Every structure is written in structure tokens, then in C-alpha cells.
Amino acid sequence: MLTLKSGDNEEFYVEESLVLQSDLIKTMVKEERVSTIPLPSIKSKTLVKIIEYLKKLVELTATSNKEDFKNFQREFVNVVLEELLDITVAVNYLKISCLLEFCCQAVADRIKDKSVEAIQKIFKIESDFTSEEVAEFKRETPWAFEGDLDDTTN
């Protein structure tokens, strides 16, 4: 058993085989021989979701039920975008490649067909272009400014 300690100091006791799907944890365990893994940049809510995913992955892989796993994956990413982004950043840090690819695709699916303004709003990106520069961009590349402007909640 290993202990994962979240950034908000909550501890999770998990089977070593489960979390060795993380290249970061695998390296820490093998090279540093630690039993408590501090994860200061990951909130406990996010860590719970990641552990839930890894448990389900092992469980459904053992039973070879691909349809149940696909359904679980759909539900797993059916969260608000901010939570999905937190999970994506965390699995990138933990180096869990299968989950990272899945989360990145889910984020890409959410921002597909969004306008530039909508994506800036979703990711809280402030434009450093003047209104004249934006107007010029819109004239030169009108296709980049098409899309769903209002739906930024997903």
C-alpha cells in the first residue's frame, strides 16, 4: 500500500499496483523507495477522481467489458470544464498517459467549433491585441471568429 497526500493534506491509501500506472509515482517508488507520495499541486477532489478512474480501469480490464468501460469514461468526463481541466493537469503531472490522452480529447471535444472569444473566455485568456488589431484579424481570417460564442459553460 502507498499513501498519496493531496495538496490540501488529505491522505489516500491505495494499492501500489494501482498507482504504478503513473510514471511519476513509479519512479518515486523505485528510485526513492518512498511509501508516502506528496502531491502538493493536486486537490483531493481531483485525486479522488483519478483514483476512481484507475480502479475502474483495472476492474473493467480484468473483466474485459469494453462497453461498460466506455460508458464509465463518458460519465467520467461529464463534469464541468474547470474540473476536467484540473484532472487533465493532474494526470499530466502524474504522467498517466492513457488518462491524459483521454482527458485531452474530452477537452478538445468541448472547445470544438467555439469562437476565439468563447475559447478566450473558457480559458480566462485576456487578449493583448488592440481593438484595431482584432478587427484586422477578423477581416483577414473570418473563419477563425465563427463558432458558438455563448456556450462557454461546458
C-alpha positions as CSV (number, residue, x, y, z in Angstrom):
1,M,0.0,0.0,0.0
2,L,1.1,3.5,-0.7
3,T,-0.2,6.8,0.7
4,L,-1.0,9.7,-1.6
5,K,-1.1,13.0,0.1
6,S,-3.0,15.7,-1.8
7,G,-2.2,19.4,-1.8
8,D,-4.9,20.0,0.8
9,N,-3.2,17.4,3.1
10,E,-5.8,14.7,2.7
11,E,-4.3,11.2,2.6
12,F,-5.4,8.3,0.4
13,Y,-4.3,4.7,0.9
14,V,-4.1,2.9,-2.4
15,E,-2.7,-0.4,-3.7
16,E,0.8,0.1,-5.1
17,S,-0.1,-1.8,-8.3
18,L,-2.9,0.7,-8.9
19,V,-0.9,3.9,-8.8
20,L,2.1,2.4,-10.6
21,Q,0.2,3.3,-13.8
22,S,1.6,6.7,-13.0
23,D,5.2,7.0,-14.4
24,L,5.9,9.7,-11.8
25,I,4.9,7.6,-8.9
26,K,6.6,4.5,-10.4
27,T,9.8,6.4,-10.5
28,M,9.4,7.8,-7.0
29,V,8.7,4.3,-5.6
30,K,11.5,2.5,-7.4
31,E,14.3,5.1,-7.1
32,E,13.5,6.8,-3.8
33,R,11.7,3.9,-2.1
34,V,9.0,6.1,-0.6
35,S,5.7,4.9,0.8
36,T,4.1,8.4,1.1
37,I,3.8,10.4,-2.1
38,P,3.3,14.1,-1.6
39,L,1.2,15.6,-4.4
40,P,1.1,19.3,-3.4
41,S,-0.4,20.6,-6.7
42,I,-3.3,18.1,-6.8
43,K,-6.5,18.8,-4.8
44,S,-8.1,15.9,-3.0
45,K,-11.3,16.2,-5.1
46,T,-9.2,15.7,-8.3
47,L,-7.2,12.9,-6.8
48,V,-10.4,11.1,-5.8
49,K,-11.5,11.2,-9.5
50,I,-8.1,9.9,-10.7
51,I,-8.0,7.0,-8.2
52,E,-11.6,6.2,-9.2
53,Y,-10.6,6.0,-12.8
54,L,-7.6,3.9,-12.2
55,K,-9.6,1.4,-10.1
56,K,-12.3,1.2,-12.7
57,L,-9.7,0.7,-15.4
58,V,-8.2,-2.3,-13.5
59,E,-11.6,-3.7,-12.7
60,L,-13.1,-3.5,-16.2
61,T,-9.8,-4.6,-17.8
62,A,-9.9,-7.8,-15.7
63,T,-13.5,-8.5,-16.9
64,S,-12.8,-7.4,-20.5
65,N,-16.1,-5.5,-20.6
66,K,-15.2,-2.7,-23.1
67,E,-18.8,-1.4,-23.3
68,D,-19.0,-0.8,-19.6
69,F,-15.7,1.0,-19.6
70,K,-16.7,3.2,-22.5
71,N,-19.9,4.1,-20.5
72,F,-17.8,4.8,-17.4
73,Q,-15.4,7.0,-19.5
74,R,-18.3,9.1,-20.8
75,E,-19.6,9.6,-17.3
76,F,-16.1,10.4,-16.0
77,V,-15.7,13.4,-18.3
78,N,-19.2,14.5,-17.9
79,V,-18.1,17.2,-15.4
80,V,-17.8,21.0,-15.6
81,L,-14.9,22.1,-17.8
82,E,-12.9,23.5,-14.9
83,E,-12.9,20.1,-13.1
84,L,-12.0,18.4,-16.3
85,L,-9.1,20.8,-16.8
86,D,-7.9,20.2,-13.2
87,I,-7.9,16.4,-13.9
88,T,-6.1,16.9,-17.1
89,V,-3.3,19.0,-15.5
90,A,-3.0,16.5,-12.6
91,V,-2.7,13.4,-14.9
92,N,-0.1,15.3,-17.0
93,Y,1.9,15.9,-13.8
94,L,1.4,12.3,-12.7
95,K,2.3,11.0,-16.2
96,I,-0.6,8.7,-16.7
97,S,-0.6,8.7,-20.4
98,C,-3.8,6.7,-21.2
99,L,-5.9,9.0,-19.0
100,L,-4.1,12.1,-20.3
101,E,-4.9,11.3,-23.9
102,F,-8.5,10.7,-23.0
103,C,-8.9,13.9,-21.0
104,C,-7.2,16.0,-23.7
105,Q,-9.6,14.6,-26.3
106,A,-12.5,15.4,-24.0
107,V,-11.3,19.0,-23.6
108,A,-10.8,19.2,-27.4
109,D,-14.3,17.9,-28.0
110,R,-15.7,20.6,-25.6
111,I,-14.0,23.5,-27.4
112,K,-14.6,22.3,-30.9
113,D,-16.5,24.8,-33.0
114,K,-16.1,27.5,-30.4
115,S,-15.2,31.1,-31.5
116,V,-12.0,32.7,-30.5
117,E,-13.8,34.8,-28.0
118,A,-15.5,31.8,-26.4
119,I,-12.2,30.0,-26.1
120,Q,-10.6,33.0,-24.5
121,K,-13.5,33.2,-22.1
122,I,-13.4,29.5,-21.3
123,F,-9.6,29.5,-20.5
124,K,-9.7,33.0,-19.0
125,I,-7.3,34.4,-21.6
126,E,-7.1,38.2,-21.8
127,S,-6.3,39.4,-25.3
128,D,-3.4,41.7,-25.5
129,F,-4.4,42.9,-29.0
130,T,-5.9,46.3,-29.6
131,S,-9.4,46.5,-31.0
132,E,-7.9,47.6,-34.3
133,E,-5.7,44.5,-34.5
134,V,-8.7,42.3,-33.6
135,A,-10.7,44.0,-36.4
136,E,-7.9,43.4,-38.8
137,F,-7.7,39.7,-37.8
138,K,-11.4,39.3,-38.3
139,R,-11.2,40.8,-41.8
140,E,-8.2,38.5,-42.7
141,T,-9.4,35.3,-41.1
142,P,-13.2,35.5,-40.6
143,W,-13.4,31.7,-40.3
144,A,-11.4,31.9,-37.0
145,F,-14.1,34.0,-35.4
146,E,-17.0,31.8,-36.4
147,G,-18.5,29.4,-33.9
148,D,-20.5,29.2,-30.8
149,L,-19.8,32.4,-28.8
150,D,-22.3,31.9,-26.0
151,D,-21.8,28.3,-24.9
152,T,-18.8,28.7,-22.6
153,T,-20.2,26.7,-19.7
154,N,-19.2,23.2,-20.9
